[in-house]
Amino acid sequence: MPIRFALNRTCAPQLALDEFIQIAMAAGVHAVEIRNDIEGREFADGTPAAEVKARLDAAGLAVASVNALQRFNEWTPERAKEAEAIIAYAAALGAPGVVLCPVHNEDHGWTGAEAERNLRDGLRQLRPILQAHGVTGYVEPLGMKGSTMKRQDMAVAAVTDIDGWDAYELCYDTFQFFRCGDTQLFPERIGLAHMSGISRGDLGPAELTEPDRGLIFIDDRVGNVAQLRSLFAAGYKGFVSMEPFSPAVQQDPDLMSRLRASLEYVGALLPKAA
């Protein structure tokens, strides 16, 4: 089975949807991740899901996810309304899941026990909404210093505690895994994988931030190829989505060719994973 590459909207948030679709088609990916947090673009601009789906269908592209419901573990009435809107949009798009990101600001003020309790509460509250729409929640650990859920095992424990594997899977991000020094892999629980490369060598993993995330080439420090080899060897068959946040990538006049070259580089090093 060929590796099913996808493209996150973060690659080119400045482009209109049709231009982004052209980039995705030229890059040869199988699917895209639609963002709900880009001002002036689909979802945020009110473009109906049916219209977005029609354009993607015409291009032969699937939807890997809607990315993302932020701060899902800080449950409020406002968060419930936000979750309903995003999950309903994902269902109308035909997306299999919505990425769920935890609170990750350093001044959240929670104790470890409060973070554990809030994580489980958010998962419990979200579960019936996800089930009502037939959408999976892709729980994504974020590895930065202030994250309330850094590691994959933290997500696994929380979902297990609420008996929620009928509504949830993990979102595995190679950069987040690298950034926090994670070591445990749960391939049977992973429903979506993100990848991005780090080339700058002047910062330690914990000091890196989202704008440092670029495409993947030979100078990559994250170890994407090794991580993905392990993931596929363990039986993963889902999408692997390129998710750079680097302004240099987003504004690259040669984005289309560079993106294709990066995907070909990664794909060529994973022959046994396919």
Beta strands, then each sheet from edge to edge (+ up, - down):
strand 1: 5-8
strand 2: 31-35
strand 3: 62-69
strand 4: 97-100
strand 5: 136-139
strand 6: 168-173
strand 7: 190-195
strand 8: 240-242
sheet 1: 1+ 2+ 3+ 4+ 5+ 6+ 7+ 8+ 1+
end
